[in-house]
C-alpha cells in the first residue's frame, strides 16, 4: 500500500515538474501541424487555431489555483494620494 502511494506521489510530482518546465504540448487534433485536411483543402485547426500547441491540463489547474489564491489574499490597491494629516470631516 505504501509503495502504491509513493508511486502515485512520484508520478504526480513528475507531471507537476513537466507542467512547470514545458507548459505547452502539441495539439491532439492536428498532431502539432496547425492545419487539418478537410476534403481536399487545408484549414486551420479549430482546436489550436493554427498555433500548433495547447496548454496542458495540469498547467491550466496550476494557473487557476494561482488566480484564485491571488484574488482571495491580495487587497485592492490603496490610494497613495491621501496624507496622514488629512481628515475627511471639518
mmCIF file of the C-alpha atoms, coordinates in Angstrom:
data_MODEL
# 
_entry.id   MODEL 
# 
loop_
_atom_site.group_PDB 
_atom_site.id 
_atom_site.type_symbol 
_atom_site.label_atom_id 
_atom_site.label_alt_id 
_atom_site.label_comp_id 
_atom_site.label_asym_id 
_atom_site.label_entity_id 
_atom_site.label_seq_id 
_atom_site.pdbx_PDB_ins_code 
_atom_site.Cartn_x 
_atom_site.Cartn_y 
_atom_site.Cartn_z 
_atom_site.occupancy 
_atom_site.B_iso_or_equiv 
_atom_site.pdbx_formal_charge 
_atom_site.auth_seq_id 
_atom_site.auth_comp_id 
_atom_site.auth_asym_id 
_atom_site.auth_atom_id 
_atom_site.pdbx_PDB_model_num 
ATOM 1  C CA . UNK A 1 1  ? 0.000   0.000  0.000   1.00 0.00 ? 1  UNK A CA 1 
ATOM 2  C CA . UNK A 1 2  ? 2.829   2.390  0.854   1.00 0.00 ? 2  UNK A CA 1 
ATOM 3  C CA . UNK A 1 3  ? 4.598   1.539  -2.389  1.00 0.00 ? 3  UNK A CA 1 
ATOM 4  C CA . UNK A 1 4  ? 1.476   2.334  -4.408  1.00 0.00 ? 4  UNK A CA 1 
ATOM 5  C CA . UNK A 1 5  ? 1.035   5.662  -2.601  1.00 0.00 ? 5  UNK A CA 1 
ATOM 6  C CA . UNK A 1 6  ? 4.688   6.529  -3.184  1.00 0.00 ? 6  UNK A CA 1 
ATOM 7  C CA . UNK A 1 7  ? 4.346   5.660  -6.878  1.00 0.00 ? 7  UNK A CA 1 
ATOM 8  C CA . UNK A 1 8  ? 1.283   7.897  -7.237  1.00 0.00 ? 8  UNK A CA 1 
ATOM 9  C CA . UNK A 1 9  ? 3.017   10.784 -5.435  1.00 0.00 ? 9  UNK A CA 1 
ATOM 10 C CA . UNK A 1 10 ? 6.147   10.458 -7.587  1.00 0.00 ? 10 UNK A CA 1 
ATOM 11 C CA . UNK A 1 11 ? 4.035   10.357 -10.752 1.00 0.00 ? 11 UNK A CA 1 
ATOM 12 C CA . UNK A 1 12 ? 2.125   13.493 -9.725  1.00 0.00 ? 12 UNK A CA 1 
ATOM 13 C CA . UNK A 1 13 ? 5.365   15.264 -8.782  1.00 0.00 ? 13 UNK A CA 1 
ATOM 14 C CA . UNK A 1 14 ? 6.857   14.345 -12.157 1.00 0.00 ? 14 UNK A CA 1 
ATOM 15 C CA . UNK A 1 15 ? 3.800   15.639 -14.008 1.00 0.00 ? 15 UNK A CA 1 
ATOM 16 C CA . UNK A 1 16 ? 3.878   18.887 -11.987 1.00 0.00 ? 16 UNK A CA 1 
ATOM 17 C CA . UNK A 1 17 ? 7.556   19.323 -12.906 1.00 0.00 ? 17 UNK A CA 1 
ATOM 18 C CA . UNK A 1 18 ? 6.718   18.662 -16.563 1.00 0.00 ? 18 UNK A CA 1 
ATOM 19 C CA . UNK A 1 19 ? 3.905   21.241 -16.461 1.00 0.00 ? 19 UNK A CA 1 
ATOM 20 C CA . UNK A 1 20 ? 6.288   23.785 -14.914 1.00 0.00 ? 20 UNK A CA 1 
ATOM 21 C CA . UNK A 1 21 ? 9.105   23.113 -17.400 1.00 0.00 ? 21 UNK A CA 1 
ATOM 22 C CA . UNK A 1 22 ? 7.038   22.627 -20.577 1.00 0.00 ? 22 UNK A CA 1 
ATOM 23 C CA . UNK A 1 23 ? 3.532   24.103 -20.124 1.00 0.00 ? 23 UNK A CA 1 
ATOM 24 C CA . UNK A 1 24 ? 2.543   23.564 -23.759 1.00 0.00 ? 24 UNK A CA 1 
ATOM 25 C CA . UNK A 1 25 ? 2.077   20.255 -25.584 1.00 0.00 ? 25 UNK A CA 1 
ATOM 26 C CA . UNK A 1 26 ? 1.380   19.507 -29.265 1.00 0.00 ? 26 UNK A CA 1 
ATOM 27 C CA . UNK A 1 27 ? -2.283  19.773 -30.232 1.00 0.00 ? 27 UNK A CA 1 
ATOM 28 C CA . UNK A 1 28 ? -4.019  16.395 -30.132 1.00 0.00 ? 28 UNK A CA 1 
ATOM 29 C CA . UNK A 1 29 ? -6.353  17.177 -33.030 1.00 0.00 ? 29 UNK A CA 1 
ATOM 30 C CA . UNK A 1 30 ? -3.833  18.271 -35.661 1.00 0.00 ? 30 UNK A CA 1 
ATOM 31 C CA . UNK A 1 31 ? -0.846  16.440 -34.087 1.00 0.00 ? 31 UNK A CA 1 
ATOM 32 C CA . UNK A 1 32 ? 1.100   19.695 -33.860 1.00 0.00 ? 32 UNK A CA 1 
ATOM 33 C CA . UNK A 1 33 ? 0.851   20.714 -37.520 1.00 0.00 ? 33 UNK A CA 1 
ATOM 34 C CA . UNK A 1 34 ? -1.651  23.552 -37.068 1.00 0.00 ? 34 UNK A CA 1 
ATOM 35 C CA . UNK A 1 35 ? -3.735  22.536 -40.076 1.00 0.00 ? 35 UNK A CA 1 
ATOM 36 C CA . UNK A 1 36 ? -6.415  19.953 -40.788 1.00 0.00 ? 36 UNK A CA 1 
ATOM 37 C CA . UNK A 1 37 ? -7.281  18.434 -44.107 1.00 0.00 ? 37 UNK A CA 1 
ATOM 38 C CA . UNK A 1 38 ? -10.974 18.909 -44.824 1.00 0.00 ? 38 UNK A CA 1 
ATOM 39 C CA . UNK A 1 39 ? -11.964 17.175 -48.037 1.00 0.00 ? 39 UNK A CA 1 
ATOM 40 C CA . UNK A 1 40 ? -9.305  18.427 -50.450 1.00 0.00 ? 40 UNK A CA 1 
ATOM 41 C CA . UNK A 1 41 ? -8.414  21.698 -48.762 1.00 0.00 ? 41 UNK A CA 1 
ATOM 42 C CA . UNK A 1 42 ? -6.248  22.581 -45.797 1.00 0.00 ? 42 UNK A CA 1 
ATOM 43 C CA . UNK A 1 43 ? -7.825  24.569 -42.990 1.00 0.00 ? 43 UNK A CA 1 
ATOM 44 C CA . UNK A 1 44 ? -6.538  25.897 -39.700 1.00 0.00 ? 44 UNK A CA 1 
ATOM 45 C CA . UNK A 1 45 ? -7.097  23.562 -36.784 1.00 0.00 ? 45 UNK A CA 1 
ATOM 46 C CA . UNK A 1 46 ? -10.214 24.555 -34.850 1.00 0.00 ? 46 UNK A CA 1 
ATOM 47 C CA . UNK A 1 47 ? -8.793  23.403 -31.535 1.00 0.00 ? 47 UNK A CA 1 
ATOM 48 C CA . UNK A 1 48 ? -5.446  25.260 -31.528 1.00 0.00 ? 48 UNK A CA 1 
ATOM 49 C CA . UNK A 1 49 ? -6.301  27.932 -34.142 1.00 0.00 ? 49 UNK A CA 1 
ATOM 50 C CA . UNK A 1 50 ? -3.125  27.130 -36.058 1.00 0.00 ? 50 UNK A CA 1 
ATOM 51 C CA . UNK A 1 51 ? -0.780  27.743 -33.107 1.00 0.00 ? 51 UNK A CA 1 
ATOM 52 C CA . UNK A 1 52 ? 0.178   24.030 -33.058 1.00 0.00 ? 52 UNK A CA 1 
ATOM 53 C CA . UNK A 1 53 ? 0.277   23.838 -29.245 1.00 0.00 ? 53 UNK A CA 1 
ATOM 54 C CA . UNK A 1 54 ? -2.215  23.564 -26.392 1.00 0.00 ? 54 UNK A CA 1 
ATOM 55 C CA . UNK A 1 55 ? -1.908  24.319 -22.684 1.00 0.00 ? 55 UNK A CA 1 
ATOM 56 C CA . UNK A 1 56 ? -1.523  21.169 -20.595 1.00 0.00 ? 56 UNK A CA 1 
ATOM 57 C CA . UNK A 1 57 ? -4.346  20.311 -18.201 1.00 0.00 ? 57 UNK A CA 1 
ATOM 58 C CA . UNK A 1 58 ? -2.011  20.352 -15.202 1.00 0.00 ? 58 UNK A CA 1 
ATOM 59 C CA . UNK A 1 59 ? -0.710  23.803 -16.111 1.00 0.00 ? 59 UNK A CA 1 
ATOM 60 C CA . UNK A 1 60 ? -4.273  25.062 -16.504 1.00 0.00 ? 60 UNK A CA 1 
ATOM 61 C CA . UNK A 1 61 ? -5.048  23.776 -12.987 1.00 0.00 ? 61 UNK A CA 1 
ATOM 62 C CA . UNK A 1 62 ? -1.921  25.462 -11.594 1.00 0.00 ? 62 UNK A CA 1 
ATOM 63 C CA . UNK A 1 63 ? -2.856  28.774 -13.251 1.00 0.00 ? 63 UNK A CA 1 
ATOM 64 C CA . UNK A 1 64 ? -6.431  28.597 -11.961 1.00 0.00 ? 64 UNK A CA 1 
ATOM 65 C CA . UNK A 1 65 ? -5.286  27.816 -8.425  1.00 0.00 ? 65 UNK A CA 1 
ATOM 66 C CA . UNK A 1 66 ? -2.808  30.703 -8.509  1.00 0.00 ? 66 UNK A CA 1 
ATOM 67 C CA . UNK A 1 67 ? -5.508  33.099 -9.764  1.00 0.00 ? 67 UNK A CA 1 
ATOM 68 C CA . UNK A 1 68 ? -7.936  32.011 -7.041  1.00 0.00 ? 68 UNK A CA 1 
ATOM 69 C CA . UNK A 1 69 ? -5.265  32.420 -4.363  1.00 0.00 ? 69 UNK A CA 1 
ATOM 70 C CA . UNK A 1 70 ? -4.308  35.842 -5.710  1.00 0.00 ? 70 UNK A CA 1 
ATOM 71 C CA . UNK A 1 71 ? -7.933  37.005 -5.757  1.00 0.00 ? 71 UNK A CA 1 
ATOM 72 C CA . UNK A 1 72 ? -8.535  35.820 -2.201  1.00 0.00 ? 72 UNK A CA 1 
ATOM 73 C CA . UNK A 1 73 ? -5.400  37.070 -0.484  1.00 0.00 ? 73 UNK A CA 1 
ATOM 74 C CA . UNK A 1 74 ? -4.460  40.334 -2.153  1.00 0.00 ? 74 UNK A CA 1 
ATOM 75 C CA . UNK A 1 75 ? -6.253  43.507 -1.209  1.00 0.00 ? 75 UNK A CA 1 
ATOM 76 C CA . UNK A 1 76 ? -7.162  46.173 -3.708  1.00 0.00 ? 76 UNK A CA 1 
ATOM 77 C CA . UNK A 1 77 ? -4.626  48.927 -4.073  1.00 0.00 ? 77 UNK A CA 1 
ATOM 78 C CA . UNK A 1 78 ? -4.718  51.647 -1.508  1.00 0.00 ? 78 UNK A CA 1 
ATOM 79 C CA . UNK A 1 79 ? -4.862  55.250 -2.532  1.00 0.00 ? 79 UNK A CA 1 
ATOM 80 C CA . UNK A 1 80 ? -1.479  56.911 -2.358  1.00 0.00 ? 80 UNK A CA 1 
ATOM 81 C CA . UNK A 1 81 ? -2.730  60.474 -2.681  1.00 0.00 ? 81 UNK A CA 1 
ATOM 82 C CA . UNK A 1 82 ? -4.048  60.670 0.889   1.00 0.00 ? 82 UNK A CA 1 
ATOM 83 C CA . UNK A 1 83 ? -1.986  62.367 3.555   1.00 0.00 ? 83 UNK A CA 1 
ATOM 84 C CA . UNK A 1 84 ? -1.708  61.351 7.179   1.00 0.00 ? 84 UNK A CA 1 
ATOM 85 C CA . UNK A 1 85 ? -2.816  64.762 8.436   1.00 0.00 ? 85 UNK A CA 1 
ATOM 86 C CA . UNK A 1 86 ? -5.875  64.859 6.168   1.00 0.00 ? 86 UNK A CA 1 
ATOM 87 C CA . UNK A 1 87 ? -9.229  64.302 7.873   1.00 0.00 ? 87 UNK A CA 1 
ATOM 88 C CA . UNK A 1 88 ? -12.425 63.945 5.861   1.00 0.00 ? 88 UNK A CA 1 
ATOM 89 C CA . UNK A 1 89 ? -14.521 65.868 8.413   1.00 0.00 ? 89 UNK A CA 1 
ATOM 90 C CA . UNK A 1 90 ? -14.165 69.585 9.246   1.00 0.00 ? 90 UNK A CA 1 
# 
